[in-house]
Amino acid sequence: MAKAISNIERHIPSPEEVRDQAISQVLDAVSENHQALLTLLDIVKELQEIGVLDIVQGALKNRRDIGVIAVTQLNKPGMHHIMKNGMTAMQFLAKLQPEKIAGLLDAVDHGLERLTDTQNNKPIGLFGMGKAMMEPDVTLALGSMINFLRGMGEGMKNADKPVH
């Protein structure tokens, strides 16, 4: 019959062996990822040259003071409204379609150019306004503004209705 195992010898590595194994693992990782490490070091060098690392280091060393200042500023009465308004504005901007806004802003830019190119600063009389109302560009712009006002009115009417 076989003899029962009554003594188990465990190998406990010495601190030197643990250190050597850790160094070996680090060197293996450096060897496998040397290109990424070189890129990272280049980025860190650039950040150091432009002073970003000094700023970050200063902010980290003074984080408690900066935190106190930030909380004090956030607790001012109007700040809550500013933050809510900022979030509402961001939600509004997210709803807008970039192509439509680009076209509209181009039209506004063209209108501003016409406004500043006006060499004759004489006011337009009633007859001149009536005559301008017959121009296709003016009727297009007025029609667009009327449609805008209609849509805005519909939106205001819907905002007054409770949401169920």
N, CA, C and O of each residue as an XYZ file, in Angstrom:
656
protein
N       0.827     -1.186      0.000
C       0.000      0.000      0.000
C       0.867      1.243      0.000
O       2.033      1.232      0.395
N       0.267      2.270     -0.443
C       0.987      3.532     -0.516
C       1.019      4.197      0.843
O       0.135      4.029      1.684
N       2.068      4.950      1.011
C       2.260      5.639      2.273
C       1.483      6.960      2.259
O       1.538      7.671      1.255
N       0.782      7.309      3.300
C      -0.008      8.539      3.394
C       0.912      9.753      3.428
O       1.964      9.746      4.066
N       0.478     10.807      2.712
C       1.242     12.056      2.699
C       0.888     12.816      3.966
O      -0.265     13.194      4.176
N       1.842     13.026      4.768
C       1.574     13.703      6.029
C       2.256     15.068      6.126
O       1.959     15.843      7.036
N       3.163     15.368      5.201
C       3.887     16.625      5.266
C       3.905     17.254      3.868
O       4.403     16.648      2.919
N       3.364     18.463      3.746
C       3.358     19.170      2.466
C       4.326     20.335      2.580
O       4.203     21.198      3.450
N       5.289     20.328      1.674
C       6.262     21.416      1.677
C       5.799     22.488      0.697
O       5.604     22.218     -0.488
N       5.627     23.683      1.195
C       5.231     24.810      0.352
C       6.452     25.662      0.089
O       7.279     25.910      0.966
N       6.533     26.108     -1.180
C       7.649     26.987     -1.531
C       7.165     28.421     -1.430
O       6.314     28.853     -2.208
N       7.693     29.137     -0.500
C       7.359     30.546     -0.329
C       8.518     31.335     -0.910
O       9.643     31.268     -0.414
N       8.225     32.103     -1.994
C       9.312     32.833     -2.647
C       9.854     33.937     -1.744
O       9.121     34.561     -0.976
N      11.133     34.150     -1.862
C      11.781     35.204     -1.082
C      11.422     36.554     -1.702
O      10.985     36.607     -2.852
N      11.601     37.642     -0.955
C      11.317     38.969     -1.519
C      12.119     39.254     -2.793
O      11.631     39.935     -3.695
N      13.344     38.736     -2.867
C      14.151     38.930     -4.066
C      13.541     38.216     -5.261
O      13.541     38.749     -6.371
N      13.020     37.014     -5.042
C      12.386     36.255     -6.126
C      11.109     36.956     -6.598
O      10.838     37.004     -7.798
N      10.329     37.497     -5.666
C       9.105     38.225     -6.019
C       9.470     39.461     -6.833
O       8.822     39.762     -7.835
N      10.512     40.179     -6.399
C      10.957     41.382     -7.107
C      11.450     41.030     -8.510
O      11.114     41.721     -9.472
N      12.236     39.974     -8.635
C      12.757     39.561     -9.944
C      11.620     39.165    -10.882
O      11.644     39.489    -12.069
N      10.629     38.464    -10.344
C       9.491     38.067    -11.169
C       8.694     39.293    -11.623
O       8.251     39.349    -12.770
N       8.507     40.272    -10.735
C       7.783     41.493    -11.094
C       8.537     42.271    -12.167
O       7.933     42.762    -13.120
N       9.860     42.384    -12.015
C      10.668     43.086    -13.020
C      10.579     42.372    -14.353
O      10.487     43.022    -15.394
N      10.604     41.075    -14.345
C      10.501     40.286    -15.578
C       9.155     40.528    -16.266
O       9.101     40.674    -17.487
N       8.086     40.571    -15.499
C       6.759     40.826    -16.069
C       6.683     42.231    -16.673
O       6.114     42.416    -17.749
N       7.257     43.219    -15.980
C       7.248     44.592    -16.488
C       8.042     44.682    -17.783
O       7.599     45.312    -18.743
N       9.206     44.061    -17.812
C      10.028     44.087    -19.025
C       9.324     43.398    -20.200
O       9.416     43.857    -21.338
N       8.626     42.300    -19.919
C       7.859     41.629    -20.976
C       6.764     42.545    -21.522
O       6.554     42.620    -22.732
N       6.074     43.238    -20.624
C       5.008     44.149    -21.047
C       5.583     45.319    -21.843
O       4.992     45.734    -22.840
N       6.720     45.853    -21.419
C       7.363     46.948    -22.151
C       7.770     46.472    -23.533
O       7.582     47.186    -24.518
N       8.319     45.287    -23.610
C       8.743     44.746    -24.901
C       7.562     44.567    -25.850
O       7.662     44.871    -27.038
N       6.454     44.077    -25.324
C       5.269     43.847    -26.166
C       4.596     45.150    -26.594
O       3.994     45.203    -27.666
N       4.686     46.199    -25.779
C       3.967     47.450    -26.044
C       4.904     48.639    -26.219
O       4.541     49.765    -25.879
N       6.079     48.410    -26.734
C       7.074     49.479    -26.814
C       6.618     50.645    -27.678
O       6.898     51.795    -27.341
N       5.919     50.383    -28.789
C       5.483     51.474    -29.668
C       4.450     52.365    -28.964
O       4.512     53.590    -29.063
N       3.517     51.749    -28.265
C       2.513     52.524    -27.531
C       3.180     53.348    -26.420
O       2.794     54.493    -26.184
N       4.159     52.780    -25.751
C       4.858     53.517    -24.692
C       5.648     54.688    -25.258
O       5.686     55.756    -24.646
N       6.280     54.508    -26.417
C       7.007     55.606    -27.043
C       6.060     56.738    -27.431
O       6.387     57.912    -27.263
N       4.891     56.383    -27.947
C       3.893     57.399    -28.299
C       3.415     58.125    -27.050
O       3.290     59.349    -27.050
N       3.152     57.382    -26.002
C       2.713     57.982    -24.742
C       3.774     58.926    -24.184
O       3.442     60.013    -23.711
N       5.021     58.533    -24.231
C       6.096     59.392    -23.742
C       6.214     60.659    -24.583
O       6.502     61.730    -24.049
N       5.995     60.550    -25.877
C       6.024     61.727    -26.742
C       4.896     62.690    -26.379
O       5.097     63.904    -26.342
N       3.716     62.148    -26.112
C       2.580     62.983    -25.710
C       2.877     63.679    -24.385
O       2.620     64.874    -24.236
N       3.413     62.939    -23.436
C       3.740     63.519    -22.127
C       4.790     64.615    -22.285
O       4.713     65.650    -21.623
N       5.774     64.390    -23.162
C       6.807     65.410    -23.407
C       6.175     66.691    -23.944
O       6.513     67.785    -23.490
N       5.255     66.565    -24.911
C       4.583     67.734    -25.476
C       3.765     68.460    -24.410
O       3.778     69.689    -24.347
N       3.058     67.708    -23.577
C       2.270     68.317    -22.507
C       3.174     69.054    -21.514
O       2.807     70.113    -21.006
N       4.338     68.499    -21.244
C       5.284     69.159    -20.345
C       5.799     70.452    -20.959
O       5.917     71.464    -20.268
N       6.107     70.427    -22.251
C       6.660     71.607    -22.914
C       5.680     72.778    -22.937
O       6.093     73.932    -22.821
N       4.381     72.491    -23.086
C       3.412     73.593    -23.144
C       2.858     73.954    -21.770
O       2.054     74.878    -21.652
N       3.277     73.239    -20.734
C       2.919     73.616    -19.369
C       1.654     72.970    -18.825
O       1.217     73.305    -17.724
N       1.064     72.061    -19.569
C      -0.179     71.438    -19.109
C       0.073     70.584    -17.868
O      -0.740     70.577    -16.944
N       1.185     69.869    -17.843
C       1.451     69.013    -16.686
C       1.659     69.831    -15.415
O       1.262     69.403    -14.332
N       2.277     71.005    -15.540
C       2.442     71.876    -14.368
C       1.084     72.342    -13.844
O       0.860     72.397    -12.635
N       0.185     72.674    -14.766
C      -1.159     73.115    -14.375
C      -1.906     71.983    -13.670
O      -2.513     72.186    -12.618
N      -1.854     70.795    -14.261
C      -2.551     69.642    -13.667
C      -1.953     69.315    -12.302
O      -2.684     69.028    -11.354
N      -0.630     69.356    -12.203
C       0.022     69.075    -10.925
C      -0.387     70.104     -9.869
O      -0.670     69.744     -8.726
N      -0.417     71.366    -10.248
C      -0.838     72.411     -9.311
C      -2.279     72.228     -8.880
O      -2.613     72.404     -7.709
N      -3.141     71.871     -9.842
C      -4.552     71.658     -9.508
C      -4.710     70.468     -8.558
O      -5.522     70.515     -7.634
N      -3.943     69.413     -8.782
C      -4.029     68.250     -7.900
C      -3.514     68.561     -6.500
O      -4.085     68.106     -5.508
N      -2.437     69.335     -6.421
C      -1.898     69.681     -5.102
C      -2.843     70.606     -4.330
O      -2.856     70.596     -3.099
N      -3.626     71.398     -5.049
C      -4.535     72.354     -4.407
C      -5.997     71.939     -4.574
O      -6.890     72.786     -4.569
N      -6.233     70.663     -4.719
C      -7.589     70.181     -5.024
C      -8.602     70.533     -3.940
O      -9.766     70.789     -4.249
N      -8.188     70.550     -2.697
C      -9.139     70.893     -1.631
C      -9.566     72.352     -1.739
O     -10.751     72.668     -1.640
N      -8.592     73.239     -1.943
C      -8.919     74.663     -2.080
C      -9.788     74.904     -3.311
O     -10.752     75.668     -3.263
N      -9.436     74.245     -4.411
C     -10.214     74.398     -5.647
C     -11.628     73.853     -5.442
O     -12.601     74.441     -5.912
N     -11.730     72.728     -4.738
C     -13.051     72.150     -4.468
C     -13.915     73.071     -3.628
O     -15.110     73.216     -3.884
N     -13.316     73.688     -2.632
C     -14.065     74.619     -1.780
C     -14.563     75.800     -2.612
O     -15.716     76.211     -2.483
N     -13.703     76.337     -3.457
C     -14.098     77.462     -4.317
C     -15.214     77.045     -5.266
O     -16.183     77.782     -5.452
N     -15.080     75.855     -5.870
C     -16.097     75.380     -6.820
C     -17.453     75.199     -6.131
O     -18.484     75.609     -6.666
N     -17.449     74.587     -4.949
C     -18.712     74.371     -4.233
C     -19.318     75.703     -3.818
O     -20.535     75.880     -3.882
N     -18.475     76.640     -3.393
C     -18.971     77.968     -3.007
C     -19.638     78.648     -4.204
O     -20.703     79.249     -4.070
N     -19.005     78.546     -5.370
C     -19.578     79.162     -6.574
C     -20.876     78.471     -6.974
O     -21.831     79.132     -7.382
N     -20.916     77.147     -6.859
C     -22.120     76.402     -7.241
C     -23.284     76.671     -6.296
O     -24.441     76.521     -6.688
N     -23.000     77.063     -5.066
C     -24.061     77.316     -4.094
C     -24.613     78.733     -4.161
O     -25.500     79.084     -3.383
N     -24.111     79.543     -5.065
C     -24.665     80.891     -5.211
C     -26.074     80.772     -5.788
O     -26.356     79.846     -6.548
N     -26.968     81.713     -5.429
C     -28.391     81.593     -5.792
C     -28.667     81.392     -7.286
O     -29.498     80.552     -7.631
N     -28.021     82.110     -8.163
C     -28.352     82.023     -9.584
C     -27.742     80.838    -10.299
O     -28.130     80.537    -11.428
N     -26.791     80.153     -9.670
C     -26.080     79.076    -10.343
C     -26.978     77.904    -10.715
O     -26.797     77.296    -11.770
N     -27.934     77.585     -9.868
C     -28.834     76.470    -10.164
C     -29.629     76.775    -11.433
O     -29.842     75.891    -12.263
N     -30.068     78.026    -11.582
C     -30.806     78.414    -12.786
C     -29.901     78.362    -14.008
O     -30.329     77.943    -15.084
N     -28.660     78.782    -13.848
C     -27.722     78.753    -14.969
C     -27.504     77.317    -15.434
O     -27.508     77.047    -16.635
N     -27.315     76.401    -14.496
C     -27.086     75.004    -14.863
C     -28.317     74.409    -15.541
O     -28.187     73.696    -16.536
N     -29.509     74.692    -15.016
C     -30.730     74.186    -15.642
C     -30.915     74.782    -17.029
O     -31.276     74.077    -17.971
N     -30.664     76.090    -17.153
C     -30.784     76.731    -18.460
C     -29.764     76.173    -19.440
O     -30.071     75.997    -20.619
N     -28.562     75.895    -18.970
C     -27.528     75.312    -19.828
C     -27.942     73.941    -20.327
O     -27.751     73.624    -21.501
N     -28.509     73.119    -19.444
C     -28.958     71.792    -19.867
C     -30.117     71.903    -20.845
O     -30.185     71.146    -21.814
N     -31.028     72.838    -20.601
C     -32.154     73.041    -21.520
C     -31.646     73.511    -22.875
O     -32.139     73.062    -23.910
N     -30.673     74.404    -22.883
C     -30.105     74.882    -24.142
C     -29.431     73.740    -24.899
O     -29.547     73.659    -26.121
N     -28.738     72.867    -24.195
C     -28.090     71.729    -24.854
C     -29.128     70.776    -25.445
O     -28.932     70.245    -26.538
N     -30.220     70.560    -24.735
C     -31.291     69.716    -25.267
C     -31.895     70.344    -26.512
O     -32.202     69.647    -27.479
N     -32.067     71.677    -26.491
C     -32.594     72.385    -27.650
C     -31.656     72.222    -28.841
O     -32.104     71.921    -29.948
N     -30.357     72.420    -28.619
C     -29.389     72.299    -29.704
C     -29.348     70.877    -30.262
O     -29.100     70.684    -31.452
N     -29.589     69.887    -29.411
C     -29.586     68.500    -29.875
C     -30.759     68.219    -30.807
O     -30.671     67.333    -31.657
N     -31.857     68.962    -30.659
C     -33.032     68.762    -31.508
C     -32.858     69.348    -32.901
O     -33.503     68.900    -33.848
N     -31.981     70.355    -33.033
C     -31.834     71.061    -34.301
C     -31.112     70.197    -35.326
O     -30.182     69.461    -34.998
N     -31.561     70.302    -36.578
C     -30.925     69.575    -37.655
C     -29.835     70.459    -38.256
O     -30.127     71.562    -38.717
N     -28.593     69.998    -38.261
C     -27.471     70.834    -38.695
C     -27.621     71.395    -40.119
O     -27.222     72.530    -40.379
N     -28.187     70.612    -41.031
C     -28.324     71.083    -42.411
C     -29.266     72.288    -42.485
O     -29.000     73.250    -43.206
N     -30.353     72.224    -41.745
C     -31.310     73.333    -41.754
C     -30.699     74.577    -41.116
O     -30.862     75.687    -41.622
N     -30.003     74.386    -40.011
C     -29.378     75.524    -39.322
C     -28.305     76.149    -40.207
O     -28.175     77.372    -40.250
N     -27.535     75.321    -40.916
C     -26.482     75.854    -41.791
C     -27.101     76.719    -42.886
O     -26.595     77.801    -43.182
N     -28.193     76.248    -43.489
C     -28.872     77.031    -44.529
C     -29.431     78.330    -43.985
O     -29.318     79.379    -44.619
N     -30.034     78.258    -42.813
C     -30.613     79.446    -42.203
C     -29.523     80.464    -41.832
O     -29.690     81.662    -42.058
N     -28.426     79.992    -41.274
C     -27.345     80.898    -40.899
C     -26.670     81.513    -42.131
O     -26.227     82.661    -42.089
N     -26.594     80.749    -43.222
C     -26.070     81.319    -44.474
C     -26.972     82.449    -44.956
O     -26.486     83.486    -45.409
N     -28.290     82.248    -44.857
C     -29.235     83.285    -45.269
C     -29.107     84.517    -44.374
O     -29.147     85.646    -44.865
N     -28.956     84.308    -43.072
C     -28.782     85.436    -42.149
C     -27.487     86.183    -42.477
O     -27.461     87.414    -42.459
N     -26.424     85.455    -42.773
C     -25.152     86.084    -43.138
C     -25.303     86.924    -44.401
O     -24.791     88.041    -44.478
N     -26.006     86.381    -45.386
C     -26.225     87.133    -46.627
C     -27.055     88.396    -46.349
O     -26.793     89.460    -46.909
N     -28.056     88.255    -45.477
C     -28.873     89.411    -45.108
C     -28.055     90.474    -44.395
O     -28.244     91.667    -44.631
N     -27.145     90.051    -43.523
C     -26.282     91.009    -42.826
C     -25.328     91.703    -43.796
O     -25.031     92.888    -43.640
N     -24.853     90.969    -44.791
C     -24.003     91.594    -45.807
C     -24.779     92.672    -46.554
O     -24.258     93.760    -46.798
N     -26.028     92.370    -46.918
C     -26.864     93.366    -47.608
C     -27.107     94.568    -46.710
O     -27.110     95.709    -47.172
N     -27.310     94.308    -45.433
C     -27.557     95.387    -44.483
C     -26.345     96.312    -44.383
O     -26.496     97.533    -44.387
N     -25.151     95.741    -44.295
C     -23.956     96.567    -44.147
C     -23.491     97.176    -45.464
O     -22.759     98.166    -45.459
N     -23.905     96.601    -46.592
C     -23.525     97.149    -47.899
C     -24.410     98.319    -48.315
O     -24.133     98.983    -49.314
N     -25.459     98.571    -47.565
C     -26.379     99.640    -47.927
C     -25.648    100.970    -47.865
O     -25.179    101.393    -46.808
N     -25.561    101.613    -49.011
C     -24.883    102.907    -49.064
C     -25.865    104.046    -48.836
O     -25.484    105.133    -48.401
N     -27.098    103.793    -49.126
C     -28.120    104.818    -48.980
C     -28.845    104.562    -47.656
O     -29.621    103.612    -47.552
N     -28.605    105.384    -46.664
C     -29.197    105.180    -45.351
C     -30.525    105.909    -45.186
O     -31.000    106.089    -44.064
N     -31.127    106.328    -46.295
C     -32.424    107.012    -46.197
C     -33.492    105.998    -45.805
O     -33.477    104.864    -46.285
N     -34.409    106.393    -44.948
C     -35.498    105.476    -44.588
C     -36.401    105.223    -45.797
O     -36.593    106.085    -46.654
N     -36.941    104.013    -45.829
C     -37.859    103.648    -46.910
C     -39.249    104.129    -46.518
O     -39.713    103.882    -45.405
N     -39.890    104.800    -47.418
C     -41.236    105.294    -47.157
C     -42.267    104.194    -47.308
O     -41.933    103.054    -47.630
N     -43.516    104.542    -47.075
C     -44.615    103.587    -47.162
C     -44.744    103.022    -48.573
O     -44.974    101.826    -48.748
N     -44.597    103.880    -49.571
C     -44.675    103.433    -50.957
C     -43.513    102.483    -51.273
O     -43.700    101.480    -51.961
N     -42.312    102.803    -50.768
C     -41.139    101.943    -50.981
C     -41.318    100.582    -50.328
O     -40.891     99.562    -50.868
N     -41.959    100.574    -49.149
C     -42.216     99.289    -48.485
C     -43.211     98.458    -49.279
O     -43.031     97.251    -49.444
N     -44.254     99.106    -49.767
C     -45.238     98.388    -50.580
C     -44.604     97.826    -51.828
O     -44.911     96.704    -52.229
N     -43.722     98.591    -52.451
C     -43.023     98.133    -53.647
C     -42.101     96.953    -53.304
O     -42.007     95.992    -54.066
N     -41.418     97.034    -52.145
C     -40.519     95.956    -51.727
C     -41.289     94.673    -51.443
O     -40.757     93.576    -51.618
N     -42.532     94.804    -51.007
C     -43.352     93.614    -50.709
C     -43.617     92.785    -51.965
O     -43.984     91.614    -51.866
N     -43.440     93.368    -53.116
C     -43.681     92.657    -54.367
C     -42.431     91.919    -54.856
O     -42.518     91.106    -55.776
N     -41.270     92.192    -54.252
C     -40.034     91.524    -54.665
C     -40.046     90.076    -54.173
O     -40.421     89.816    -53.030
N     -39.636     89.124    -55.036
C     -39.681     87.703    -54.657
C     -38.831     87.372    -53.418
O     -39.250     86.567    -52.586
N     -37.648     87.983    -53.287
C     -36.800     87.683    -52.128
C     -37.448     88.163    -50.835
O     -37.372     87.490    -49.806
N     -38.084     89.325    -50.893
C     -38.734     89.880    -49.699
C     -39.943     89.026    -49.321
O     -40.149     88.728    -48.144
N     -40.740     88.634    -50.311
C     -41.921     87.810    -49.997
C     -41.494     86.446    -49.463
O     -42.160     85.887    -48.591
N     -40.382     85.903    -49.982
C     -39.883     84.624    -49.464
C     -39.474     84.764    -48.000
O     -39.824     83.923    -47.172
N     -38.735     85.826    -47.681
C     -38.294     86.034    -46.299
C     -39.480     86.296    -45.375
O     -39.541     85.756    -44.271
N     -40.433     87.134    -45.830
C     -41.617     87.411    -44.997
C     -42.453     86.156    -44.798
O     -42.953     85.908    -43.701
N     -42.605     85.368    -45.849
C     -43.354     84.108    -45.723
C     -42.682     83.165    -44.743
O     -43.347     82.497    -43.952
N     -41.345     83.116    -44.801
C     -40.604     82.266    -43.863
C     -40.797     82.747    -42.431
O     -40.982     81.940    -41.520
N     -40.754     84.062    -42.233
C     -40.956     84.602    -40.888
C     -42.371     84.335    -40.385
O     -42.563     84.035    -39.207
N     -43.350     84.439    -41.258
C     -44.734     84.160    -40.847
C     -44.880     82.693    -40.469
O     -45.539     82.374    -39.479
N     -44.266     81.782    -41.255
C     -44.312     80.363    -40.907
C     -43.596     80.095    -39.584
O     -44.045     79.272    -38.786
N     -42.481     80.794    -39.354
C     -41.772     80.679    -38.084
C     -42.678     81.108    -36.936
O     -42.766     80.421    -35.918
N     -43.354     82.251    -37.101
C     -44.244     82.747    -36.045
C     -45.411     81.805    -35.815
O     -45.830     81.609    -34.674
N     -45.944     81.215    -36.887
C     -47.027     80.232    -36.719
C     -46.536     79.026    -35.910
O     -47.199     78.581    -34.973
N     -45.372     78.510    -36.284
C     -44.832     77.364    -35.560
C     -44.532     77.698    -34.112
O     -44.779     76.887    -33.219
N     -44.004     78.882    -33.876
C     -43.715     79.301    -32.511
C     -45.002     79.422    -31.711
O     -45.044     79.037    -30.542
N     -46.053     79.952    -32.330
C     -47.351     80.052    -31.650
C     -47.914     78.688    -31.321
O     -48.455     78.479    -30.235
N     -47.789     77.745    -32.267
C     -48.252     76.375    -32.002
C     -47.474     75.771    -30.833
O     -48.045     75.113    -29.963
N     -46.175     76.005    -30.829
C     -45.354     75.491    -29.731
C     -45.737     76.097    -28.402
O     -45.759     75.406    -27.383
N     -46.040     77.390    -28.403
C     -46.455     78.050    -27.167
C     -47.804     77.523    -26.699
O     -48.028     77.349    -25.501
N     -48.702     77.270    -27.646
C     -50.010     76.734    -27.291
C     -49.857     75.332    -26.712
O     -50.514     74.994    -25.727
N     -48.990     74.510    -27.318
C     -48.778     73.133    -26.820
C     -48.068     73.145    -25.483
O     -48.280     72.237    -24.679
N     -47.223     74.147    -25.208
C     -46.521     74.218    -23.937
C     -47.481     74.498    -22.793
O     -47.219     74.124    -21.650
N     -48.606     75.166    -23.105
C     -49.592     75.476    -22.063
C     -50.432     74.271    -21.697
O     -51.014     74.230    -20.612
N     -50.509     73.266    -22.604
C     -51.309     72.075    -22.328
C     -50.566     71.146    -21.392
O     -49.361     70.948    -21.548
N     -51.267     70.565    -20.411
C     -50.606     69.609    -19.520
C     -50.289     68.316    -20.285
O     -51.064     67.886    -21.140
N     -49.148     67.708    -19.969
C     -48.722     66.471    -20.614
C     -49.309     65.309    -19.826
O     -49.175     65.258    -18.604
N     -49.959     64.375    -20.515
C     -50.558     63.208    -19.842
C     -49.806     61.979    -20.225
O     -50.142     60.884    -19.772
